[in-house]
């Protein structure tokens, strides 16, 4: 099942994001079979302020476990995370 994870950074957390970026990208690469699409939300100055991930997991509990293992989450980067079931209707196959 596909889920959209909308992850919002804590205000002023750009340095923390940048410090943990390499570990986050390695995590995404390790879980490439489950992480179908991802990238940062940007502010007006095009600096990252959050993340969007489309993930494929058996259920919501598995999706939450995967998200909790993300180095960004473990570093305390996110102010909040919204997880929503998602269905592809148009666009590339995921």
N, CA, C and O atoms as CSV, one atom per row, in Angstrom:
chain,resi,resn,atom,element,x,y,z
A,1,UNK,N,N,0.835,-1.164,0.000
A,1,UNK,CA,C,0.000,0.000,0.000
A,1,UNK,C,C,0.890,1.241,0.000
A,1,UNK,O,O,1.915,1.284,0.679
A,2,UNK,N,N,0.486,2.237,-0.764
A,2,UNK,CA,C,1.266,3.471,-0.838
A,2,UNK,C,C,0.816,4.471,0.228
A,2,UNK,O,O,-0.368,4.580,0.550
A,3,UNK,N,N,1.795,5.192,0.762
A,3,UNK,CA,C,1.547,6.233,1.752
A,3,UNK,C,C,2.339,7.473,1.365
A,3,UNK,O,O,3.464,7.381,0.874
A,4,UNK,N,N,1.737,8.626,1.594
A,4,UNK,CA,C,2.433,9.902,1.467
A,4,UNK,C,C,2.817,10.339,2.873
A,4,UNK,O,O,1.964,10.449,3.754
A,5,UNK,N,N,4.093,10.586,3.073
A,5,UNK,CA,C,4.586,11.099,4.347
A,5,UNK,C,C,4.971,12.559,4.129
A,5,UNK,O,O,5.877,12.863,3.353
A,6,UNK,N,N,4.280,13.450,4.816
A,6,UNK,CA,C,4.557,14.885,4.749
A,6,UNK,C,C,5.267,15.250,6.044
A,6,UNK,O,O,4.668,15.247,7.119
A,7,UNK,N,N,6.537,15.561,5.925
A,7,UNK,CA,C,7.387,15.781,7.093
A,7,UNK,C,C,7.792,17.253,7.134
A,7,UNK,O,O,8.404,17.763,6.195
A,8,UNK,N,N,7.447,17.923,8.220
A,8,UNK,CA,C,7.699,19.356,8.356
A,8,UNK,C,C,8.825,19.592,9.350
A,8,UNK,O,O,8.739,19.173,10.505
A,9,UNK,N,N,9.881,20.263,8.903
A,9,UNK,CA,C,11.029,20.535,9.774
A,9,UNK,C,C,10.657,21.483,10.897
A,9,UNK,O,O,9.759,22.313,10.757
A,10,UNK,N,N,11.359,21.350,12.012
A,10,UNK,CA,C,11.243,22.332,13.085
A,10,UNK,C,C,11.800,23.656,12.572
A,10,UNK,O,O,12.746,23.650,11.784
A,11,UNK,N,N,11.249,24.776,12.989
A,11,UNK,CA,C,11.796,26.069,12.562
A,11,UNK,C,C,13.265,26.185,12.934
A,11,UNK,O,O,13.677,25.786,14.023
A,12,UNK,N,N,14.051,26.737,12.013
A,12,UNK,CA,C,15.468,26.965,12.268
A,12,UNK,C,C,16.318,25.711,12.286
A,12,UNK,O,O,17.412,25.724,12.850
A,13,UNK,N,N,15.849,24.631,11.686
A,13,UNK,CA,C,16.566,23.349,11.759
A,13,UNK,C,C,17.386,23.042,10.512
A,13,UNK,O,O,17.762,21.890,10.295
A,14,UNK,N,N,17.671,24.046,9.689
A,14,UNK,CA,C,18.413,23.793,8.453
A,14,UNK,C,C,19.785,23.178,8.733
A,14,UNK,O,O,20.199,22.262,8.021
A,15,UNK,N,N,20.492,23.656,9.744
A,15,UNK,CA,C,21.813,23.095,10.046
A,15,UNK,C,C,21.718,21.617,10.419
A,15,UNK,O,O,22.562,20.819,10.012
A,16,UNK,N,N,20.699,21.251,11.188
A,16,UNK,CA,C,20.498,19.846,11.554
A,16,UNK,C,C,20.190,19.017,10.314
A,16,UNK,O,O,20.718,17.915,10.166
A,17,UNK,N,N,19.350,19.525,9.424
A,17,UNK,CA,C,19.035,18.836,8.173
A,17,UNK,C,C,20.311,18.595,7.370
A,17,UNK,O,O,20.555,17.483,6.902
A,18,UNK,N,N,21.116,19.629,7.213
A,18,UNK,CA,C,22.331,19.498,6.408
A,18,UNK,C,C,23.333,18.555,7.055
A,18,UNK,O,O,24.043,17.829,6.358
A,19,UNK,N,N,23.396,18.562,8.383
A,19,UNK,CA,C,24.349,17.699,9.097
A,19,UNK,C,C,23.979,16.221,8.989
A,19,UNK,O,O,24.854,15.360,9.082
A,20,UNK,N,N,22.709,15.921,8.794
A,20,UNK,CA,C,22.265,14.524,8.733
A,20,UNK,C,C,21.866,14.087,7.328
A,20,UNK,O,O,21.371,12.976,7.138
A,21,UNK,N,N,22.078,14.953,6.352
A,21,UNK,CA,C,21.628,14.675,4.985
A,21,UNK,C,C,22.268,13.418,4.396
A,21,UNK,O,O,21.573,12.607,3.784
A,22,UNK,N,N,23.566,13.245,4.566
A,22,UNK,CA,C,24.250,12.079,3.981
A,22,UNK,C,C,23.670,10.777,4.535
A,22,UNK,O,O,23.443,9.830,3.782
A,23,UNK,N,N,23.429,10.726,5.853
A,23,UNK,CA,C,22.856,9.525,6.456
A,23,UNK,C,C,21.422,9.302,5.965
A,23,UNK,O,O,21.012,8.167,5.725
A,24,UNK,N,N,20.670,10.387,5.820
A,24,UNK,CA,C,19.300,10.297,5.309
A,24,UNK,C,C,19.291,9.730,3.884
A,24,UNK,O,O,18.501,8.837,3.576
A,25,UNK,N,N,20.160,10.243,3.028
A,25,UNK,CA,C,20.210,9.757,1.651
A,25,UNK,C,C,20.646,8.298,1.584
A,25,UNK,O,O,20.140,7.541,0.755
A,26,UNK,N,N,21.574,7.896,2.442
A,26,UNK,CA,C,21.990,6.493,2.498
A,26,UNK,C,C,20.820,5.609,2.947
A,26,UNK,O,O,20.639,4.509,2.425
A,27,UNK,N,N,20.036,6.081,3.900
A,27,UNK,CA,C,18.846,5.363,4.361
A,27,UNK,C,C,17.859,5.197,3.209
A,27,UNK,O,O,17.326,4.107,3.001
A,28,UNK,N,N,17.611,6.275,2.458
A,28,UNK,CA,C,16.679,6.195,1.331
A,28,UNK,C,C,17.183,5.215,0.277
A,28,UNK,O,O,16.399,4.455,-0.291
A,29,UNK,N,N,18.477,5.228,0.018
A,29,UNK,CA,C,19.062,4.303,-0.952
A,29,UNK,C,C,18.897,2.852,-0.479
A,29,UNK,O,O,18.563,1.969,-1.270
A,30,UNK,N,N,19.128,2.620,0.794
A,30,UNK,CA,C,18.999,1.274,1.368
A,30,UNK,C,C,17.558,0.762,1.244
A,30,UNK,O,O,17.333,-0.438,1.088
A,31,UNK,N,N,16.592,1.672,1.314
A,31,UNK,CA,C,15.178,1.299,1.273
A,31,UNK,C,C,14.524,1.711,-0.043
A,31,UNK,O,O,13.335,2.026,-0.076
A,32,UNK,N,N,15.296,1.708,-1.119
A,32,UNK,CA,C,14.806,2.169,-2.425
A,32,UNK,C,C,13.609,1.365,-2.914
A,32,UNK,O,O,12.780,1.902,-3.648
A,33,UNK,N,N,13.491,0.110,-2.535
A,33,UNK,CA,C,12.343,-0.694,-2.959
A,33,UNK,C,C,11.044,-0.192,-2.339
A,33,UNK,O,O,9.969,-0.378,-2.910
A,34,UNK,N,N,11.138,0.438,-1.184
A,34,UNK,CA,C,9.953,0.953,-0.498
A,34,UNK,C,C,9.748,2.445,-0.722
A,34,UNK,O,O,8.611,2.913,-0.778
A,35,UNK,N,N,10.829,3.188,-0.848
A,35,UNK,CA,C,10.727,4.642,-1.040
A,35,UNK,C,C,10.631,4.900,-2.538
A,35,UNK,O,O,11.626,4.846,-3.260
A,36,UNK,N,N,9.431,5.176,-2.980
A,36,UNK,CA,C,9.163,5.302,-4.413
A,36,UNK,C,C,9.489,6.680,-4.964
A,36,UNK,O,O,9.829,6.814,-6.139
A,37,UNK,N,N,9.387,7.698,-4.129
A,37,UNK,CA,C,9.596,9.077,-4.563
A,37,UNK,C,C,9.862,9.908,-3.324
A,37,UNK,O,O,9.286,9.654,-2.266
A,38,UNK,N,N,10.719,10.885,-3.446
A,38,UNK,CA,C,10.967,11.744,-2.289
A,38,UNK,C,C,11.703,12.999,-2.682
A,38,UNK,O,O,12.351,13.064,-3.726
A,39,UNK,N,N,11.592,13.991,-1.827
A,39,UNK,CA,C,12.296,15.242,-2.028
A,39,UNK,C,C,11.854,16.268,-0.999
A,39,UNK,O,O,10.873,16.066,-0.284
A,40,UNK,N,N,12.595,17.377,-0.931
A,40,UNK,CA,C,12.306,18.385,0.088
A,40,UNK,C,C,11.235,19.380,-0.334
A,40,UNK,O,O,11.060,19.677,-1.516
A,41,UNK,N,N,10.521,19.887,0.673
A,41,UNK,CA,C,9.710,21.086,0.495
A,41,UNK,C,C,10.679,22.266,0.573
A,41,UNK,O,O,11.670,22.202,1.301
A,42,UNK,N,N,10.408,23.331,-0.162
A,42,UNK,CA,C,11.299,24.494,-0.185
A,42,UNK,C,C,10.562,25.737,0.294
A,42,UNK,O,O,9.353,25.871,0.103
A,43,UNK,N,N,11.313,26.650,0.925
A,43,UNK,CA,C,10.740,27.938,1.290
A,43,UNK,C,C,10.938,28.920,0.136
A,43,UNK,O,O,11.403,28.526,-0.933
A,44,UNK,N,N,10.594,30.177,0.335
A,44,UNK,CA,C,10.686,31.186,-0.723
A,44,UNK,C,C,12.115,31.381,-1.210
A,44,UNK,O,O,12.329,31.775,-2.356
A,45,UNK,N,N,13.090,31.112,-0.357
A,45,UNK,CA,C,14.506,31.235,-0.731
A,45,UNK,C,C,15.061,29.918,-1.273
A,45,UNK,O,O,16.268,29.781,-1.476
A,46,UNK,N,N,14.174,28.953,-1.507
A,46,UNK,CA,C,14.521,27.624,-2.021
A,46,UNK,C,C,15.427,26.832,-1.075
A,46,UNK,O,O,16.253,26.034,-1.517
A,47,UNK,N,N,15.262,27.062,0.227
A,47,UNK,CA,C,15.948,26.261,1.236
A,47,UNK,C,C,14.984,25.196,1.735
A,47,UNK,O,O,13.793,25.470,1.886
A,48,UNK,N,N,15.474,23.979,1.994
A,48,UNK,CA,C,14.585,22.900,2.426
A,48,UNK,C,C,13.989,23.166,3.804
A,48,UNK,O,O,14.673,23.608,4.727
A,49,UNK,N,N,12.685,22.880,3.913
A,49,UNK,CA,C,11.960,23.084,5.169
A,49,UNK,C,C,11.097,21.870,5.535
A,49,UNK,O,O,10.280,21.941,6.453
A,50,UNK,N,N,11.275,20.788,4.833
A,50,UNK,CA,C,10.501,19.579,5.085
A,50,UNK,C,C,10.744,18.578,3.984
A,50,UNK,O,O,11.588,18.785,3.112
A,51,UNK,N,N,10.002,17.497,4.030
A,51,UNK,CA,C,10.175,16.429,3.047
A,51,UNK,C,C,8.843,15.805,2.679
A,51,UNK,O,O,7.909,15.771,3.480
A,52,UNK,N,N,8.774,15.312,1.452
A,52,UNK,CA,C,7.662,14.489,0.995
A,52,UNK,C,C,8.245,13.158,0.561
A,52,UNK,O,O,9.168,13.115,-0.252
A,53,UNK,N,N,7.712,12.077,1.097
A,53,UNK,CA,C,8.113,10.738,0.688
A,53,UNK,C,C,6.871,9.954,0.309
A,53,UNK,O,O,5.868,9.989,1.022
A,54,UNK,N,N,6.932,9.253,-0.800
A,54,UNK,CA,C,5.910,8.273,-1.155
A,54,UNK,C,C,6.528,6.911,-0.883
A,54,UNK,O,O,7.532,6.540,-1.490
A,55,UNK,N,N,5.921,6.175,0.032
A,55,UNK,CA,C,6.491,4.902,0.440
A,55,UNK,C,C,5.489,3.779,0.252
A,55,UNK,O,O,4.280,3.978,0.369
A,56,UNK,N,N,6.005,2.605,-0.038
A,56,UNK,CA,C,5.196,1.408,-0.249
A,56,UNK,C,C,5.450,0.468,0.924
A,56,UNK,O,O,6.540,-0.085,1.066
A,57,UNK,N,N,4.429,0.296,1.761
A,57,UNK,CA,C,4.540,-0.553,2.943
A,57,UNK,C,C,3.286,-1.416,3.064
A,57,UNK,O,O,2.248,-1.102,2.482
A,58,UNK,N,N,3.391,-2.485,3.811
A,58,UNK,CA,C,2.263,-3.406,3.970
A,58,UNK,C,C,1.063,-2.733,4.613
A,58,UNK,O,O,-0.080,-3.006,4.246
A,59,UNK,N,N,1.320,-1.856,5.571
A,59,UNK,CA,C,0.238,-1.178,6.277
A,59,UNK,C,C,0.799,0.064,6.963
A,59,UNK,O,O,1.994,0.348,6.882
A,60,UNK,N,N,-0.084,0.799,7.639
A,60,UNK,CA,C,0.336,2.043,8.286
A,60,UNK,C,C,1.377,1.802,9.372
A,60,UNK,O,O,2.304,2.595,9.530
A,61,UNK,N,N,1.229,0.719,10.115
A,61,UNK,CA,C,2.198,0.422,11.179
A,61,UNK,C,C,3.595,0.234,10.596
A,61,UNK,O,O,4.568,0.742,11.152
A,62,UNK,N,N,3.704,-0.486,9.488
A,62,UNK,CA,C,5.006,-0.698,8.841
A,62,UNK,C,C,5.563,0.620,8.299
A,62,UNK,O,O,6.769,0.858,8.354
A,63,UNK,N,N,4.688,1.463,7.782
A,63,UNK,CA,C,5.130,2.769,7.277
A,63,UNK,C,C,5.684,3.609,8.417
A,63,UNK,O,O,6.702,4.281,8.250
A,64,UNK,N,N,5.032,3.582,9.566
A,64,UNK,CA,C,5.508,4.370,10.717
A,64,UNK,C,C,6.848,3.846,11.228
A,64,UNK,O,O,7.707,4.626,11.638
A,65,UNK,N,N,7.024,2.536,11.203
A,65,UNK,CA,C,8.309,1.951,11.618
A,65,UNK,C,C,9.413,2.423,10.671
A,65,UNK,O,O,10.480,2.841,11.119
A,66,UNK,N,N,9.155,2.355,9.361
A,66,UNK,CA,C,10.148,2.791,8.384
A,66,UNK,C,C,10.500,4.264,8.600
A,66,UNK,O,O,11.678,4.619,8.634
A,67,UNK,N,N,9.498,5.112,8.744
A,67,UNK,CA,C,9.745,6.538,8.932
A,67,UNK,C,C,10.526,6.819,10.212
A,67,UNK,O,O,11.358,7.726,10.242
A,68,UNK,N,N,10.268,6.061,11.255
A,68,UNK,CA,C,10.978,6.253,12.527
A,68,UNK,C,C,12.452,5.904,12.416
A,68,UNK,O,O,13.262,6.393,13.204
A,69,UNK,N,N,12.814,5.063,11.445
A,69,UNK,CA,C,14.214,4.671,11.245
A,69,UNK,C,C,15.000,5.684,10.425
A,69,UNK,O,O,16.225,5.595,10.351
A,70,UNK,N,N,14.328,6.631,9.818
A,70,UNK,CA,C,14.986,7.658,9.005
A,70,UNK,C,C,15.902,8.500,9.901
A,70,UNK,O,O,15.463,8.979,10.947
A,71,UNK,N,N,17.159,8.686,9.511
A,71,UNK,CA,C,18.061,9.512,10.312
A,71,UNK,C,C,17.532,10.921,10.589
A,71,UNK,O,O,17.821,11.482,11.645
A,72,UNK,N,N,16.775,11.495,9.679
A,72,UNK,CA,C,16.170,12.803,9.956
A,72,UNK,C,C,15.240,12.705,11.169
A,72,UNK,O,O,15.290,13.554,12.059
A,73,UNK,N,N,14.402,11.682,11.206
A,73,UNK,CA,C,13.488,11.504,12.332
A,73,UNK,C,C,14.259,11.229,13.613
A,73,UNK,O,O,13.936,11.782,14.665
A,74,UNK,N,N,15.270,10.384,13.534
A,74,UNK,CA,C,16.049,10.043,14.721
A,74,UNK,C,C,16.825,11.233,15.268
A,74,UNK,O,O,17.108,11.297,16.464
A,75,UNK,N,N,17.170,12.182,14.388
A,75,UNK,CA,C,17.883,13.388,14.827
A,75,UNK,C,C,16.935,14.435,15.407
A,75,UNK,O,O,17.387,15.445,15.947
A,76,UNK,N,N,15.629,14.206,15.300
A,76,UNK,CA,C,14.669,15.161,15.821
A,76,UNK,C,C,14.411,16.337,14.896
A,76,UNK,O,O,14.029,17.412,15.359
A,77,UNK,N,N,14.613,16.155,13.595
A,77,UNK,CA,C,14.457,17.241,12.625
A,77,UNK,C,C,13.006,17.690,12.474
A,77,UNK,O,O,12.741,18.878,12.290
A,78,UNK,N,N,12.084,16.767,12.550
A,78,UNK,CA,C,10.705,17.085,12.182
A,78,UNK,C,C,9.877,17.635,13.342
A,78,UNK,O,O,9.897,17.115,14.458
A,79,UNK,N,N,9.158,18.697,13.034
A,79,UNK,CA,C,8.183,19.253,13.967
A,79,UNK,C,C,6.946,18.359,14.006
A,79,UNK,O,O,6.369,18.110,15.065
A,80,UNK,N,N,6.553,17.880,12.815
A,80,UNK,CA,C,5.420,16.958,12.730
A,80,UNK,C,C,5.522,16.161,11.432
A,80,UNK,O,O,6.159,16.585,10.467
A,81,UNK,N,N,4.885,15.014,11.436
A,81,UNK,CA,C,4.823,14.143,10.263
A,81,UNK,C,C,3.375,13.726,10.068
A,81,UNK,O,O,2.734,13.213,10.985
A,82,UNK,N,N,2.873,13.951,8.874
A,82,UNK,CA,C,1.540,13.480,8.505
A,82,UNK,C,C,1.716,12.271,7.591
A,82,UNK,O,O,2.482,12.323,6.629
A,83,UNK,N,N,1.019,11.203,7.888
A,83,UNK,CA,C,1.087,9.992,7.079
A,83,UNK,C,C,-0.312,9.702,6.565
A,83,UNK,O,O,-1.256,9.563,7.343
A,84,UNK,N,N,-0.436,9.614,5.249
A,84,UNK,CA,C,-1.747,9.413,4.636
A,84,UNK,C,C,-1.679,8.311,3.584
A,84,UNK,O,O,-0.749,8.279,2.778
A,85,UNK,N,N,-2.661,7.408,3.586
A,85,UNK,CA,C,-2.736,6.441,2.491
A,85,UNK,C,C,-2.895,7.209,1.180
A,85,UNK,O,O,-3.564,8.242,1.129
A,86,UNK,N,N,-2.275,6.693,0.133
A,86,UNK,CA,C,-2.255,7.407,-1.156
A,86,UNK,C,C,-2.466,6.418,-2.280
A,86,UNK,O,O,-1.998,5.281,-2.221
A,87,UNK,N,N,-3.180,6.863,-3.309
A,87,UNK,CA,C,-3.443,6.018,-4.460
A,87,UNK,C,C,-2.992,6.736,-5.731
A,87,UNK,O,O,-3.400,7.869,-5.986
A,88,UNK,N,N,-2.154,6.078,-6.520
A,88,UNK,CA,C,-1.717,6.630,-7.790
A,88,UNK,C,C,-2.845,6.491,-8.804
A,88,UNK,O,O,-3.396,5.406,-8.995
A,89,UNK,N,N,-3.178,7.597,-9.447
A,89,UNK,CA,C,-4.194,7.580,-10.497
A,89,UNK,C,C,-3.573,7.932,-11.838
A,89,UNK,O,O,-3.871,7.293,-12.848
A,90,UNK,N,N,-2.722,8.933,-11.856
A,90,UNK,CA,C,-2.044,9.337,-13.093
A,90,UNK,C,C,-0.553,9.489,-12.818
A,90,UNK,O,O,-0.131,9.605,-11.667
A,91,UNK,N,N,0.226,9.486,-13.872
A,91,UNK,CA,C,1.666,9.666,-13.735
A,91,UNK,C,C,2.404,8.332,-13.819
A,91,UNK,O,O,1.819,7.287,-14.103
A,92,UNK,N,N,3.676,8.407,-13.569
A,92,UNK,CA,C,4.547,7.245,-13.685
A,92,UNK,C,C,4.134,6.124,-12.742
A,92,UNK,O,O,3.627,6.378,-11.649
A,93,UNK,N,N,4.347,4.915,-13.159
A,93,UNK,CA,C,4.138,3.755,-12.271
A,93,UNK,C,C,5.149,3.818,-11.147
A,93,UNK,O,O,6.318,4.133,-11.374
A,94,UNK,N,N,4.718,3.527,-9.960
A,94,UNK,CA,C,5.619,3.552,-8.809
A,94,UNK,C,C,5.835,2.150,-8.286
A,94,UNK,O,O,6.566,1.959,-7.314
